[in-house]
Amino acid sequence: MKELWCKNLDEYFAMSDKYSGPKTIKGYETTLLEGSAKKLFKAITYHRVALIGFEAEVSDEQIPDLVRKCRAANHKEALKPLRNVWLRSVWHLGSYEYPCYRAQLHALFETYQKDSRLLFDAGCGSEGRYLSNLPIDAWGIGLDIDPKNIQIAKKRHKSNNVSFVVGDIQNLPFFENMFDLIVCCDVLEHVKVPEKAVKELTSILRKRGALLVTTSNLLNPAMFFDILLPNAVSKKIIDKLSGPFFYERTRRFNPYDLKKKLREYRLFANVLTVGHPPMGKPWRYEIIRQYSNTSPPKIFYLWIAFNKLTNIKILRNLKEIILAIARK
């Protein structure tokens, strides 16, 4: 899914109208900015192939006019629950419920965060969601290889105890034994040498520190065929069934190899596998189901059957996502 961030509200409305459709969701919200007298106003349009957004720091006097314009453009004051869809503990496909793995990761992060003072989000993207609302006696650093992501993250986080830097997790610019807690969400499958990235992450983790990792599972049939297919063919299939993605998948671990690699660097690791539909835009259905009685796409029923099958203990390692909790 591509993201299009507009420079002003007029440009946003023009782009939003271009991507409108019967299943498009539009919303706005106003949030407080930490350490600032201004507020952050944001409007977003969710379309089947794109997310169109606008955000700006505004004063209290500007907000009524912005709200009036958004309401006139059929926007709902419901952006926050849409944006936080990834943090819901349970997602739905019709009546079928399954855990959202990113919510599980976020809950683990908050648990370990209580005893941590220096935290690192490796591959933070434009959200940097794991560095939100840190205690005042903690410091968070987010790193991403894309400078545009870092620019957006800096605008979203105004707290004095959060920093963002451009960098590559295969060559980290930090001292060894530096961080109490590291989170790496859905990044390893995008780097050329994920083994080197794991080595870098373990080297900067302090003794008794925690490393939390999610990555796609090579043993899963969909992930396995994605690696086998030529990149051009794989991209066409992913774009059609899951929406456009910016970052190519280059390598994948299986649960056994990831656990072995973590132990190689003297980490005690608990490696789990969790289910997440690899196709059909499940995040989009989770949003739309709040506003309509839309039935899940038929492809989801195939995944539901597969997920039930892989709930059997002997088949659990075929699920889509690896979740690793490692301690040094």
C-alpha positions as CSV (number, residue, x, y, z in Angstrom):
1,M,0.0,0.0,0.0
2,K,1.5,3.3,-1.0
3,E,1.4,6.4,1.2
4,L,0.9,9.9,-0.3
5,W,1.5,12.8,2.2
6,C,0.3,16.2,0.9
7,K,1.8,19.6,1.6
8,N,-1.5,21.4,2.2
9,L,-5.2,20.7,2.8
10,D,-6.3,21.7,-0.7
11,E,-3.8,19.3,-2.3
12,Y,-5.0,16.6,0.1
13,F,-8.7,17.0,-0.8
14,A,-7.9,16.9,-4.5
15,M,-5.9,13.7,-4.0
16,S,-8.6,12.3,-1.7
17,D,-11.3,12.8,-4.3
18,K,-9.1,11.1,-6.9
19,Y,-8.9,7.9,-4.7
20,S,-12.5,8.0,-3.5
21,G,-14.7,4.9,-3.8
22,P,-17.6,3.0,-2.1
23,K,-15.3,1.3,0.4
24,T,-13.0,4.3,1.1
25,I,-12.6,5.5,4.7
26,K,-12.0,9.1,5.5
27,G,-11.2,10.6,8.9
28,Y,-9.5,13.4,10.9
29,E,-8.2,14.0,14.4
30,T,-6.5,16.6,16.5
31,T,-3.9,15.6,19.1
32,L,-1.7,17.3,21.6
33,L,2.0,17.7,20.8
34,E,4.3,16.9,23.7
35,G,6.3,20.0,24.7
36,S,4.5,22.4,22.4
37,A,1.6,24.9,22.7
38,K,0.4,23.8,19.3
39,K,-1.6,20.7,18.3
40,L,-1.2,18.2,15.5
41,F,-4.1,18.1,13.0
42,K,-4.2,15.1,10.7
43,A,-6.6,14.0,7.9
44,I,-6.3,10.6,6.3
45,T,-8.1,8.7,3.4
46,Y,-7.8,4.9,3.4
47,H,-8.3,3.6,-0.1
48,R,-7.8,0.0,-1.4
49,V,-4.4,0.8,-2.9
50,A,-3.3,4.0,-1.1
51,L,-3.2,6.0,2.1
52,I,-3.5,9.7,1.4
53,G,-2.6,12.0,4.4
54,F,-2.1,15.5,5.5
55,E,-0.8,16.7,8.8
56,A,0.3,20.1,10.2
57,E,1.0,21.8,13.5
58,V,-1.8,24.2,14.2
59,S,-3.0,26.6,16.8
60,D,-6.4,26.4,18.6
61,E,-7.7,29.2,16.4
62,Q,-7.1,27.3,13.2
63,I,-8.8,24.0,14.3
64,P,-12.5,25.0,13.8
65,D,-11.9,26.0,10.2
66,L,-10.0,22.8,9.5
67,V,-12.7,20.7,11.1
68,R,-15.4,22.5,9.1
69,K,-13.6,21.7,5.8
70,C,-13.1,18.1,6.7
71,R,-16.7,17.6,7.6
72,A,-17.8,19.2,4.4
73,A,-15.6,16.6,2.6
74,N,-17.4,13.8,4.4
75,H,-14.6,13.0,6.9
76,K,-15.5,11.4,10.2
77,E,-13.9,12.2,13.5
78,A,-12.8,8.6,13.8
79,L,-9.2,8.7,12.7
80,K,-7.6,7.6,15.9
81,P,-9.3,4.1,16.1
82,L,-8.4,3.6,12.4
83,R,-4.8,4.5,12.9
84,N,-4.5,2.2,16.0
85,V,-5.8,-0.8,14.1
86,W,-2.4,-2.5,14.4
87,L,-2.5,-2.3,18.2
88,R,-5.8,-4.1,18.6
89,S,-5.3,-7.4,20.4
90,V,-7.8,-9.3,18.1
91,W,-8.6,-8.9,14.4
92,H,-11.6,-10.4,12.6
93,L,-12.4,-12.1,9.3
94,G,-16.2,-12.3,9.5
95,S,-16.9,-14.1,12.8
96,Y,-13.4,-15.6,13.0
97,E,-11.1,-13.9,15.5
98,Y,-7.3,-14.2,15.6
99,P,-4.6,-12.3,17.6
100,C,-2.8,-9.4,15.9
101,Y,0.9,-10.1,16.2
102,R,1.9,-6.5,16.3
103,A,-0.3,-6.0,19.3
104,Q,1.4,-8.9,21.0
105,L,4.8,-7.4,20.2
106,H,3.6,-4.0,21.6
107,A,2.4,-5.6,24.8
108,L,5.7,-7.3,25.3
109,F,7.5,-4.1,24.6
110,E,5.5,-2.3,27.3
111,T,6.3,-5.0,29.8
112,Y,10.0,-4.9,29.3
113,Q,10.0,-1.1,29.0
114,K,9.2,-0.8,32.7
115,D,12.8,-1.9,33.6
116,S,14.5,-0.1,30.7
117,R,16.2,3.3,30.5
118,L,17.6,3.3,26.9
119,L,15.4,1.9,24.2
120,F,16.0,1.3,20.5
121,D,13.4,0.9,17.6
122,A,15.4,-0.7,14.8
123,G,13.5,0.1,11.5
124,C,11.1,2.5,13.2
125,G,9.4,3.6,9.9
126,S,7.5,6.9,9.9
127,E,5.4,6.0,13.0
128,G,8.0,5.2,15.6
129,R,5.1,3.9,17.6
130,Y,7.2,2.0,20.1
131,L,8.8,5.2,21.3
132,S,5.5,7.0,22.1
133,N,4.7,7.9,25.7
134,L,8.1,6.8,27.2
135,P,8.6,7.6,30.9
136,I,10.5,10.8,31.5
137,D,13.5,8.9,32.9
138,A,13.8,6.8,29.7
139,W,15.4,7.7,26.4
140,G,14.3,6.2,23.0
141,I,16.2,6.2,19.7
142,G,14.5,5.2,16.4
143,L,16.5,4.3,13.3
144,D,15.3,3.8,9.7
145,I,17.1,3.6,6.4
146,D,14.6,5.9,4.6
147,P,15.3,9.6,5.3
148,K,11.6,10.5,4.5
149,N,10.4,8.2,7.3
150,I,12.8,9.8,9.7
151,Q,11.5,13.3,8.8
152,I,7.9,12.3,9.4
153,A,8.8,10.5,12.7
154,K,10.5,13.7,13.9
155,K,7.4,15.7,13.2
156,R,5.2,13.2,15.0
157,H,7.4,13.0,18.2
158,K,8.1,16.3,19.9
159,S,9.2,14.7,23.2
160,N,12.7,15.7,24.5
161,N,13.6,12.1,25.3
162,V,13.2,10.6,21.8
163,S,15.6,10.9,18.9
164,F,15.5,9.6,15.3
165,V,18.5,8.9,13.0
166,V,18.9,7.6,9.5
167,G,20.9,4.4,9.4
168,D,21.2,0.7,8.3
169,I,20.7,-2.1,10.9
170,Q,23.5,-4.0,9.2
171,N,25.9,-1.3,10.2
172,L,24.7,0.4,13.4
173,P,26.3,3.6,14.6
174,F,26.1,2.7,18.3
175,F,28.5,1.4,21.0
176,E,28.4,-2.2,22.1
177,N,26.3,-3.1,25.2
178,M,24.3,0.2,25.0
179,F,20.6,-0.5,25.0
180,D,18.3,-2.1,27.6
181,L,15.6,-2.9,25.2
182,I,15.5,-3.3,21.4
183,V,12.5,-3.9,19.2
184,C,12.8,-4.9,15.5
185,C,9.4,-5.3,13.9
186,D,9.1,-6.8,10.4
187,V,12.6,-5.6,9.2
188,L,14.9,-8.6,8.9
189,E,13.2,-9.9,5.8
190,H,14.0,-6.7,4.0
191,V,17.8,-6.5,4.5
192,K,20.4,-8.2,2.3
193,V,22.2,-10.0,5.0
194,P,19.8,-10.5,8.0
195,E,22.4,-12.6,9.8
196,K,24.6,-9.5,10.0
197,A,21.7,-7.4,11.2
198,V,21.1,-9.9,14.0
199,K,24.8,-9.7,15.0
200,E,24.6,-5.9,15.1
201,L,21.5,-5.9,17.2
202,T,22.9,-8.4,19.7
203,S,26.2,-6.5,20.0
204,I,24.5,-3.2,21.1
205,L,22.2,-5.0,23.6
206,R,23.3,-4.7,27.2
207,K,23.7,-7.7,29.5
208,R,20.3,-8.7,30.9
209,G,18.7,-6.6,28.1
210,A,15.8,-7.8,25.9
211,L,15.6,-8.1,22.1
212,L,12.1,-8.4,20.6
213,V,11.8,-9.4,16.9
214,T,9.1,-10.2,14.4
215,T,9.8,-11.4,10.9
216,S,8.1,-13.5,8.2
217,N,8.6,-17.2,8.4
218,L,10.4,-19.0,5.5
219,L,8.6,-22.3,6.4
220,N,5.2,-20.8,5.6
221,P,4.2,-21.9,2.1
222,A,3.3,-18.3,1.0
223,M,6.6,-16.9,2.2
224,F,8.5,-19.8,0.8
225,F,7.1,-19.3,-2.7
226,D,7.6,-15.6,-2.5
227,I,11.3,-16.2,-2.1
228,L,11.4,-18.8,-4.9
229,L,9.6,-16.7,-7.5
230,P,11.5,-14.1,-9.6
231,N,11.2,-10.6,-8.0
232,A,9.2,-9.2,-10.8
233,V,6.6,-12.0,-10.7
234,S,6.4,-12.0,-6.9
235,K,5.9,-8.2,-6.8
236,K,3.0,-8.4,-9.3
237,I,1.3,-11.1,-7.2
238,I,1.8,-9.1,-3.9
239,D,0.6,-5.8,-5.5
240,K,-2.6,-7.5,-6.7
241,L,-3.4,-9.5,-3.6
242,S,-2.0,-7.4,-0.8
243,G,-1.5,-3.9,-2.2
244,P,1.7,-2.1,-3.3
245,F,4.7,-2.4,-1.0
246,F,7.8,-0.3,-1.1
247,Y,10.3,-2.6,0.4
248,E,11.4,-5.8,-1.3
249,R,11.7,-9.0,0.7
250,T,15.2,-10.4,0.2
251,R,15.8,-13.1,2.8
252,R,13.9,-14.9,5.4
253,F,14.6,-16.9,8.6
254,N,12.8,-20.0,9.7
255,P,12.2,-20.4,13.5
256,Y,15.0,-22.9,14.0
257,D,17.6,-20.9,12.2
258,L,16.7,-17.7,14.0
259,K,16.8,-19.4,17.4
260,K,20.2,-20.9,16.5
261,K,21.6,-17.6,15.4
262,L,20.4,-15.8,18.6
263,R,22.0,-18.6,20.7
264,E,25.2,-18.2,18.7
265,Y,25.4,-14.7,20.0
266,R,24.8,-15.9,23.6
267,L,21.1,-14.9,23.8
268,F,18.5,-17.0,25.6
269,A,15.7,-17.0,23.0
270,N,12.1,-18.1,23.1
271,V,10.9,-18.3,19.5
272,L,7.1,-18.5,18.7
273,T,5.1,-18.5,15.5
274,V,1.8,-16.6,15.0
275,G,-0.7,-16.4,12.2
276,H,-1.4,-13.4,10.0
277,P,-3.1,-13.5,6.6
278,P,-0.4,-12.9,4.0
279,M,-2.9,-11.7,1.3
280,G,-6.2,-9.9,0.9
281,K,-5.4,-6.7,2.9
282,P,-6.6,-7.9,6.4
283,W,-5.9,-4.6,8.0
284,R,-8.3,-2.9,5.5
285,Y,-11.1,-5.3,6.3
286,E,-10.6,-4.7,10.0
287,I,-11.1,-1.0,9.4
288,I,-14.0,-1.3,7.0
289,R,-16.0,-3.8,9.1
290,Q,-16.6,-1.1,11.7
291,Y,-18.6,0.9,9.2
292,S,-20.3,-1.7,7.0
293,N,-21.5,-5.3,6.8
294,T,-18.9,-6.1,4.1
295,S,-18.1,-9.8,3.9
296,P,-14.5,-10.9,3.9
297,P,-12.9,-11.6,0.5
298,K,-13.1,-15.3,-0.3
299,I,-9.4,-15.7,-0.2
300,F,-9.6,-15.2,3.6
301,Y,-11.6,-18.5,4.1
302,L,-8.6,-20.4,2.7
303,W,-6.4,-18.7,5.2
304,I,-8.8,-19.4,8.1
305,A,-8.7,-23.1,7.2
306,F,-4.9,-23.0,7.1
307,N,-4.7,-21.1,10.4
308,K,-6.9,-23.6,12.2
309,L,-4.8,-26.4,10.7
310,T,-1.5,-24.8,12.0
311,N,-3.0,-24.4,15.5
312,I,-2.1,-28.1,15.7
313,K,1.2,-28.3,17.7
314,I,3.1,-30.3,15.1
315,L,2.2,-27.8,12.4
316,R,2.6,-24.5,14.3
317,N,6.0,-23.7,12.7
318,L,4.2,-23.2,9.4
319,K,2.5,-20.0,10.5
320,E,3.3,-16.7,8.8
321,I,5.1,-14.7,11.5
322,I,8.1,-15.5,13.8
323,L,8.0,-13.7,17.2
324,A,11.3,-14.0,19.1
325,I,11.9,-12.8,22.7
326,A,15.6,-13.0,23.5
327,R,17.6,-12.0,26.7
328,K,21.3,-11.4,27.0
